[in-house]
Amino acid sequence: MELAIAMFILILLISIAVPTYQYTVQRARETVLKENLFQMRKAIDQFVADKGRLPSSIDELVEKKYLRERPIDPMTEKDEWQEIFGEDPNSPDRRTGLVDVRSLAEGEDETGKKYSDY
């Protein structure tokens, strides 16, 4: 009988702890995603300020040491990002370059905002 009560209490505690843990891990991943996007966008801006043109890709930001390495998308656990290209206003021949990056992750946060819209 005592063993059954102990097991019941243990199951009750686990049923409370696991969802809380999963929620915390999900919020942490979203925070890391936002920070990675912020740092890549900051690197794009710094590249433009230094070089006077848009970078051609995330890889160029890494090659030129604006980023130490390609960041990992914590939602997909890969270093793949949607690279958004646009016309370079500083280019006399109107070349295109990297203007923004987005996550390739599907899904949305608790507020309903898609990860790809961060």
C-alpha positions in Angstrom: 0.0 0.0 0.0 2.8 2.4 0.9 4.5 1.6 -2.4 1.3 2.4 -4.3 1.0 5.8 -2.6 4.7 6.6 -3.2 4.2 5.6 -6.9 1.1 7.8 -7.2 2.9 10.8 -5.7 5.8 10.2 -8.0 3.5 10.0 -11.1 1.8 13.2 -10.0 5.0 15.1 -9.6 6.3 13.9 -13.0 3.0 14.9 -14.7 3.5 18.4 -13.4 7.2 18.7 -14.0 7.4 17.4 -17.6 5.1 19.9 -19.3 6.8 22.7 -17.3 10.2 21.5 -18.5 9.0 21.2 -22.2 7.5 24.7 -22.0 10.8 26.1 -20.6 12.8 24.4 -23.3 10.5 25.7 -26.1 10.8 29.3 -24.7 14.6 29.0 -24.6 14.7 27.8 -28.2 12.6 30.8 -29.3 14.9 33.2 -27.4 18.0 31.7 -29.0 16.3 31.9 -32.5 15.5 35.6 -31.9 19.1 36.3 -30.7 20.7 34.4 -33.7 18.5 36.4 -36.2 19.4 39.7 -34.4 23.1 38.9 -34.6 23.0 38.0 -38.3 21.0 41.1 -39.1 23.5 43.2 -37.1 26.4 41.5 -39.0 24.7 42.4 -42.3 24.4 46.1 -41.2 28.0 46.1 -40.1 29.1 44.6 -43.4 27.3 47.3 -45.3 28.8 50.0 -43.1 32.3 48.7 -43.6 32.2 47.5 -47.2 29.6 49.9 -48.7 27.7 47.0 -50.3 25.4 44.1 -49.3 26.9 40.7 -48.6 26.3 38.0 -51.1 25.3 35.4 -48.5 25.6 34.3 -44.9 28.8 32.4 -45.9 30.4 35.7 -47.0 29.7 37.1 -43.5 31.5 34.1 -42.0 34.4 34.3 -44.5 34.9 38.0 -43.8 34.7 37.3 -40.0 31.5 39.2 -39.3 30.2 36.0 -37.9 32.3 33.3 -36.2 30.3 30.5 -37.8 26.9 29.9 -39.4 24.4 30.0 -36.5 22.2 27.0 -35.8 18.5 27.5 -36.0 17.4 26.0 -32.7 14.0 25.1 -34.0 15.3 23.0 -36.9 18.7 22.2 -35.3 20.4 23.0 -38.7 22.5 25.9 -39.9 20.1 26.5 -42.8 18.3 29.8 -43.1 16.1 31.5 -45.6 18.3 34.2 -47.2 16.3 37.1 -48.5 18.0 39.1 -51.3 17.2 42.5 -52.5 18.6 45.3 -54.7 21.7 46.9 -53.3 21.0 50.7 -53.1 24.8 51.3 -52.9 25.6 49.4 -56.0 25.9 51.5 -59.2 24.9 48.6 -61.4 22.0 47.6 -59.1 23.3 44.2 -58.0 21.5 42.3 -55.4 22.7 41.2 -52.0 21.6 39.7 -48.7 19.2 42.0 -47.0 17.6 39.8 -44.4 17.5 36.3 -43.0 14.6 34.2 -41.7 14.1 30.9 -40.0 13.0 27.9 -42.1 11.2 26.4 -39.1 7.5 25.6 -39.3 5.2 26.4 -36.5 4.5 29.3 -34.3 5.0 30.6 -30.8 2.4 30.8 -28.1 1.2 34.2 -29.4 0.5 32.8 -32.8 3.5 34.4 -34.5 5.2 32.2 -37.1 8.9 31.4 -36.5 9.5 32.4 -40.1 8.2 35.9 -39.3 10.7 36.6 -36.5 
